[in-house]
Amino acid sequence: MRSPEAGSHRIRAPMGPISAEIEIDAPRERVFAFLADLAARPSFTDHFLTGFHLTRIESAGVGAGARFRAKGPLRSVWQDTCITSLEEPFRIVEAGRGGRGNRIPNHTVWELKEASGGLTTVRVAYWTQPRPGDRGLELFSLGSVWQARGWRQALRRLRDELESDEALPERIAVAGGNRYATGIP
């Protein structure tokens, strides 16, 4: 068996971390509060994350969770995410699982920094930790390319929403609410 030579090529993990960054003309605290509320997430990610629904009644803060379908060119997989850590107003850490049988761990980290002129720099990083069999499927389906494009577009949509003078979009709610007009939500 030959030993690998210096400079030999190796297939790297295909998914990650993927990152995207944008500057938003809004106070960092406002951006943080919007990102920390998973009920607002579909308003800027629904172009590549569909079927979004909350897994808990409380949609913001540590423990808030959601499930959604990540669309791709060759396949769509269900994923879930849960906010595991908040460092207000600097960082939001999410962890979840996805794929068939929820066997692929995924992570999302949002970092917010103050920029010059009252701007807020928002950076999102997303990565998965697939096993070797799942890694090949991600490569074949171009999952990392699709996710990178989706996150870049999501940040542009987030910027447009937070910088507009219009009211923030309607948030999603937990399924199974009261269907009858009784005055009780």
C-alpha positions as CSV (number, residue, x, y, z in Angstrom):
1,M,0.0,0.0,0.0
2,R,1.4,3.4,-1.0
3,S,1.6,6.2,1.5
4,P,-0.1,9.5,0.4
5,E,2.3,11.9,-1.1
6,A,2.6,15.5,-0.1
7,G,0.2,17.6,-2.1
8,S,-2.1,14.7,-2.9
9,H,-5.7,15.5,-3.3
10,R,-8.3,14.5,-0.7
11,I,-12.1,14.9,-0.8
12,R,-13.0,17.3,2.0
13,A,-16.3,17.4,3.9
14,P,-18.7,19.0,1.4
15,M,-20.9,20.9,3.8
16,G,-19.2,23.5,5.6
17,P,-18.9,25.7,7.0
18,I,-20.9,27.7,4.6
19,S,-21.0,31.4,5.5
20,A,-22.6,34.6,4.2
21,E,-22.3,38.1,5.5
22,I,-24.1,41.4,5.0
23,E,-24.3,44.9,6.5
24,I,-27.8,46.1,7.7
25,D,-28.7,49.6,8.5
26,A,-30.5,48.8,11.8
27,P,-29.5,48.7,15.5
28,R,-27.8,45.5,16.5
29,E,-30.3,44.8,19.3
30,R,-33.2,45.0,16.8
31,V,-31.5,42.6,14.4
32,F,-30.7,40.2,17.3
33,A,-34.3,40.2,18.6
34,F,-35.6,39.5,15.0
35,L,-33.1,36.6,14.5
36,A,-33.6,35.1,17.9
37,D,-37.4,34.6,17.2
38,L,-37.8,31.5,15.0
39,A,-41.4,32.5,14.2
40,A,-40.0,35.3,12.0
41,R,-37.5,33.1,10.2
42,P,-39.8,32.1,7.2
43,S,-40.2,35.7,6.2
44,F,-36.7,35.8,4.8
45,T,-35.8,32.1,4.3
46,D,-38.9,30.7,2.7
47,H,-37.3,30.6,-0.8
48,F,-35.1,27.6,0.2
49,L,-36.5,26.5,3.6
50,T,-40.2,25.5,3.3
51,G,-42.8,23.8,5.4
52,F,-41.6,25.8,8.4
53,H,-43.3,25.0,11.7
54,L,-42.4,25.6,15.3
55,T,-41.7,22.6,17.6
56,R,-42.5,24.6,20.8
57,I,-44.9,27.2,21.8
58,E,-42.2,29.7,22.8
59,S,-40.6,30.8,19.5
60,A,-37.7,32.9,20.9
61,G,-34.9,32.3,23.3
62,V,-32.9,29.2,24.3
63,G,-34.9,26.0,23.6
64,A,-37.0,27.5,20.8
65,G,-37.2,25.0,17.9
66,A,-38.5,24.7,14.4
67,R,-38.7,22.1,11.7
68,F,-38.5,22.8,8.0
69,R,-37.7,21.3,4.6
70,A,-34.4,22.4,2.9
71,K,-35.0,22.5,-0.8
72,G,-32.3,21.4,-3.2
73,P,-32.0,20.9,-6.9
74,L,-32.0,17.1,-6.7
75,R,-33.6,16.4,-3.3
76,S,-35.3,18.1,-0.3
77,V,-34.6,17.0,3.2
78,W,-36.4,17.7,6.5
79,Q,-34.3,19.4,9.1
80,D,-34.8,20.8,12.6
81,T,-33.1,23.4,14.6
82,C,-33.1,24.5,18.2
83,I,-31.5,27.6,19.7
84,T,-28.9,26.3,22.2
85,S,-27.1,29.5,23.1
86,L,-27.7,33.3,23.1
87,E,-25.1,35.8,23.8
88,E,-27.1,39.0,23.5
89,P,-26.7,40.9,21.3
90,F,-23.7,39.3,19.7
91,R,-24.3,35.6,18.9
92,I,-27.0,33.0,18.4
93,V,-26.0,29.3,18.2
94,E,-28.4,26.7,16.8
95,A,-28.1,22.9,16.6
96,G,-30.3,20.4,15.0
97,R,-30.5,17.3,12.8
98,G,-31.7,16.5,9.4
99,G,-31.8,14.0,6.5
100,R,-33.4,10.6,6.5
101,G,-34.1,9.6,10.1
102,N,-32.6,12.8,11.4
103,R,-29.2,11.2,11.3
104,I,-27.1,14.2,10.1
105,P,-26.2,16.8,12.8
106,N,-26.3,20.4,11.6
107,H,-25.3,23.7,13.1
108,T,-26.0,27.4,12.5
109,V,-24.2,30.3,14.1
110,W,-25.3,33.9,13.7
111,E,-22.8,36.6,14.7
112,L,-23.7,40.3,14.9
113,K,-21.1,43.1,15.0
114,E,-21.4,46.8,15.1
115,A,-20.0,48.4,11.9
116,S,-19.2,52.0,11.2
117,G,-22.0,54.5,10.6
118,G,-24.5,52.7,12.8
119,L,-24.6,49.6,10.6
120,T,-24.8,46.0,11.9
121,T,-22.7,43.3,10.2
122,V,-24.6,40.0,10.2
123,R,-22.7,36.8,9.5
124,V,-24.3,33.4,9.3
125,A,-22.4,30.1,9.2
126,Y,-24.0,26.7,8.5
127,W,-22.4,23.3,8.5
128,T,-23.3,19.6,8.8
129,Q,-21.4,16.6,10.1
130,P,-22.5,13.7,7.8
131,R,-21.3,10.2,8.0
132,P,-19.3,9.0,4.9
133,G,-22.4,7.5,3.1
134,D,-24.3,10.7,3.6
135,R,-21.3,12.8,2.6
136,G,-21.4,11.3,-0.9
137,L,-25.1,12.1,-1.2
138,E,-24.5,15.7,-0.3
139,L,-21.8,16.0,-2.9
140,F,-23.9,14.4,-5.6
141,S,-26.9,16.6,-4.8
142,L,-24.9,19.8,-4.8
143,G,-26.3,20.6,-1.3
144,S,-23.5,22.9,-0.2
145,V,-23.8,25.1,-3.4
146,W,-27.5,25.3,-3.0
147,Q,-27.3,26.1,0.8
148,A,-24.6,28.8,0.2
149,R,-26.8,30.5,-2.4
150,G,-29.9,30.3,-0.2
151,W,-28.2,31.8,2.8
152,R,-26.8,34.7,0.7
153,Q,-30.3,35.5,-0.6
154,A,-31.8,35.1,2.8
155,L,-29.4,37.8,4.2
156,R,-30.4,40.1,1.4
157,R,-34.1,39.6,2.2
158,L,-33.4,40.1,5.9
159,R,-31.7,43.4,5.2
160,D,-34.6,44.5,3.0
161,E,-37.1,43.7,5.7
162,L,-35.2,45.3,8.6
163,E,-34.4,48.5,6.6
164,S,-37.8,49.0,5.2
165,D,-40.3,51.4,6.9
166,E,-43.1,48.8,6.6
167,A,-44.2,46.8,9.6
168,L,-42.3,43.5,10.1
169,P,-43.9,40.5,8.4
170,E,-46.4,38.3,10.1
171,R,-44.9,35.6,12.3
172,I,-45.9,32.0,12.1
173,A,-47.8,30.4,15.0
174,V,-47.9,27.0,16.6
175,A,-50.4,24.7,14.8
176,G,-53.5,23.5,16.7
177,G,-54.7,26.9,17.9
178,N,-58.3,27.6,18.7
179,R,-60.3,27.3,15.4
180,Y,-63.4,29.0,16.7
181,A,-63.9,32.7,17.3
182,T,-64.2,32.6,21.1
183,G,-61.9,35.5,21.9
184,I,-59.4,33.1,23.4
185,P,-56.2,32.7,21.3
